[in-house]
Amino acid sequence: DLEQGFAEAEIVVERETTTVPVHQGYIEPHSGTAMWHEDGNLTVWSSSQGHFNVRDFTASALGIPVSSVKAVPLEIGGGFGAKLRVYVEPVAAALARKAHAPVKLTMTRTEVFERTGPTSGTRVRVRLGAKRDGRLTAAEAVLVYAAGAFPGSPVGGGARCIMTAYDIPHARIEGYDVVTNTPKSAAYRAPGSPAAALAFETALDELAETLAIDPIELRRINSAKEGTRRVLGTLMPKVGFVEVLDAASSHHHYRSKLDGPYRGRGVASGYWGNGSGPSSAVAALNADGSVSLSEGSPDIGGTRASIAQQFAEVLGIPVARVKPQIVDTDSIGYTSNSAGSGVTHKTGWAAYEAATEMKRQLIARAAELWETDIDRVAFDKGIARCADRGATLSIQELAAQQNDTGGPIVASAGVNPGGAGPTIATHIVDVEVDPDTGKIQILRYTAVQDAGKAIHPSYVEGQIQGGAAQGIGWALNEAYCLADDGTMLNSSFLDYRMPTAFDLPMIDTVIVEVHNPGHPFGVRGVGEVPIVPPLAAIANAVYSAIGVRIDDLPLTPDRVLAALEEANR
């Protein structure tokens, strides 16, 4: 009951923010090669975030069965959501059929910018009601996202994420997908959530200032917990939201002093629900005791390692003994796209099930050699042990005898697991504003995030740092400059300004681990949520530095100078 919620409120704040389209910024352009064979079958080579999607879309476009198309995955030079869509492969295949020869198509950088889709430009309005103790009583949000020339903006993602990290008794969310005469929007890391968080988290910051409550404490007061009824109606599973806020508030960055004029500190949180989907894995035991592990998920963030680690953990063998490879669509069962921060969850689960099956087979082979029941054999740390005899057989010894004890040991698994486990990140940023030029310098940046279980901590850290860096670019510099007729004016990396190492400080990371009961090892996706808080955190920091809120991103020098002039009137 929104009317009741705002009637109970003692303080009401409203904010309206806007963002413009920004590009994912991957270095490798879209490219694909197609070749037809004498038997009428087609092979396609390309880098993507899902080669099964490439196979299916190409087959549909050409009107042929999916069984006639083999998609071979190549290493990807960045995607961040934009390489979920298929562009060049069907065209290359059609040209190859006409030319009776292999055809390769590669987009120019201008074509990438103009024809593959940025994320949406947005306008988001938020109204919050709260008691003087900081407890939210009501929240209302209206999200308007530009889809480009065809429907399909990520407004749904924004609507799902904007309030979900908080316990709000009365709330309403409206979302509008608006068609515009501009390039079609595409997914970009946590699609829809960063722009939604910008509006909600800057409004929370204003509320904290009005109530004289520490901004992290205000978020902690209203944080969703396990069992909280979410605005969307479902109950919140086990989450680490409060633990992340506790880690942020106790961090030395947040507790340190920030002195000097035109300097400010900002904080913001961001939510992402994480995803899953069908996935497959096949493992073959080699004669030397190593394992060849075939996967169907393109590796866009270090998942070869994280999946191999999960497989190795089940058998208790060194991860170096597991040889992961991403194989073509004819060599593995269907596997959904590498998206939604879901690969380590879903394909890791497939690897877990395959390893469990291989372990069962190893126990059976050992029992056969010892002429005992399988329940008298245990397998741990890569060694089978017989309870009756005290005998042992290593995985290398069992591997060497596999053909004599029943044939090759091969294990596979196909899964479609739920329980991906949502997560939040809380970011702290210090900025300095040059009052003469309007330039914003990032002085210090700390990102705190719940990873569930950090399977490969340094890769998790890299994902957090990469997402934060992209969010900083979104907040400060990046923008599609469009003419009145919708054409892009800055379709090159020379004119489209992205942050470099010279623009960023070292991004400090804090990994919080709150076990996700929906995964055998407690994994939560980590790749997308770090891009969600930076927009709001930097906007809040700039307000702290100059005393004027700038609600329109990016925070370019001309906008900052205009805000300073307004403040000095």
C-alpha positions, 0 to 999 in steps of 0.5 A, a space after each residue: 500500500 504505497 499511500 499508507 507507506 508514504 503517510 507513515 513516512 516522516 521524511 520523503 526524498 525524491 531524485 531523478 537521474 539520467 544516463 546516456 548509452 555507453 559501449 561495452 568497450 571490448 577490444 576484439 571486434 565481432 568476427 566469424 568464419 564459415 565453411 560448407 562441407 561436401 556433405 552439406 554440413 556447415 562449420 562456423 568459427 567465432 568468438 562469442 559468449 555462447 557457441 550453442 547460441 551461434 549454432 542455433 541462430 545460424 541454423 535458424 537464419 539459414 533454414 537448416 537443422 541445428 545438427 547441420 551446423 558445428 560452432 567452434 569456439 575461439 578465444 574471446 577478446 572481451 564481450 561483457 554481454 555484447 557477444 551474446 548476440 549473433 551478427 556476422 556468422 549467418 552472413 558469413 555462412 550465406 556468403 560462403 554457400 554462394 561463393 563455394 569457399 570459406 568466408 571470414 567477416 570482421 567488423 570494423 571498429 565503427 561498425 562495432 560501435 554503430 551496429 552491435 548495441 550499447 547499453 540503454 540511455 535511461 531516466 529513473 525517478 525514485 521517491 523514498 519515505 522513511 522514519 526519522 530512525 532511518 527505517 524505510 516505509 515506502 519506495 516508488 520508482 519509475 524506470 524509462 530505458 531506451 531500447 533503440 530501434 527495436 524493443 528489448 532494453 534491460 529495463 526488466 533487469 533494472 526493475 528487478 534490482 533497484 530495490 531488492 537489496 532492501 527491506 521495504 514494506 510498501 513499494 511500487 516499480 514501473 518500467 518502460 521500454 522505449 523505442 528510439 531512432 538510435 542503435 539497438 541496445 544490448 546487454 552490458 554487465 549486470 544489464 539495467 542495474 547500474 542506472 537503477 542503482 544510480 537513482 536509488 543509491 543517490 536518493 539513499 545518500 540524500 536521505 542519510 544526510 537529511 537524517 544525519 545517519 551514516 550512509 552505510 548504517 542507513 543501508 544496514 538498517 534497511 538491508 534485506 536478509 534471509 527470509 525478507 519478502 522482496 519487492 518482487 514478491 519472493 523470499 530472499 534466500 541466504 545472502 551476505 548483504 549485512 556482512 558486506 556492509 559490516 566489512 565496508 564500514 570497518 574498512 580503514 578506507 571508510 574510517 580514514 580522514 579525507 581532508 582538503 577542499 573539493 575532495 569528497 567521499 561517496 559510498 553506494 551498494 549494488 545488487 545483482 541476482 546472478 543466473 544459471 542455466 543448462 550446462 554440460 561437462 565430460 571428463 576422461 581419465 588419461 593413462 597417467 592419472 590426469 583428467 581431460 575435462 571438456 566444457 561447453 561454456 566459453 571462458 570469458 573470465 577465468 572459468 577454465 580454472 575455477 571449473 577445473 578446481 571444483 572437479 579436482 576438489 571432488 577427487 582430491 587431486 592437484 588442479 594441475 592434473 585437470 586439463 580443461 578445454 572448451 569444445 565445439 557443439 558436436 563434442 559436448 551436450 548443450 550449454 547455455 551462454 556464458 552470462 548472468 555471472 553463472 558459469 562457475 555456478 552451473 558449469 562448476 556444478 556439472 564438473 562437480 557431478 562428473 567428478 562425483 561419477 568418476 569417483 564412483 567408477 574409481 571406487 568400483 575399479 578398486 573394489 574389483 581389483 581387491 575383490 571386495 564390496 564397493 562399500 568397503 572402499 573409500 576414495 580421498 585425496 586421489 587415493 583409493 583405500 580398502 578398509 579390509 586390507 589397509 591397501 591403497 591404489 592411487 589414481 595413477 595406478 587405477 588409471 594405468 589399469 583402467 582398460 584391463 578392469 572394464 575399459 576407459 573411465 569416462 564421466 559426464 554430467 548435464 545439469 540445469 541447477 537453480 540456487 545461483 544466489 544473489 549478491 551485493 557489492 558496496 563501494 567506497 570512493 574518494 574524489 578530488 574536483 579541479 575547480 578550474 577545469 571541472 576534471 574529477 580525479 579518483 583518489 582512492 577506491 575500495 570494492 567490497 563484495 560477497 563471493 559466496 566462496 571465492 574458488 580462485 581469489 585472484 580471478 575474483 579480485 580481477 573481476 571486481 577490479 574490472 567491473 569497477 573500472 568500467 563503472 568509473 568510465 561510465 560515471 565520468 567519461 563514456 557516452 555515445 554522442 549522437 546527431 539529431 538523426 540518431 547517427 553516432 559521432 564518436 565511433 572510434 576509440 580515439 573519440 569514445 573516451 574510456 579510462 586507462 591505467 593513467 586514470 585509475 588508482 589501484 582498486 582495493 578489493 575485499 572479498 566477503 564469503 557467505 556460503 551459498 547453500 544453492 551450490 555444492 561449494 557455496 559459489 555465488 557469481 561475481 562478474 557483474 555486480 561490481 559494475 553496479 555501485 560505481 555510478 552512484 558512489 562517484 556521484 555521491 562523492 562528487 556531491 560531497 566534494 562540491 556541495 551540488 548534486 549532478 543527476 545527469 551522467 557522465 560527470 564530464 568537466 563541463 557539467 561539473 563546472 556548471 554545477 560549481 557555478 550554480 553553487 557559487 551563485 
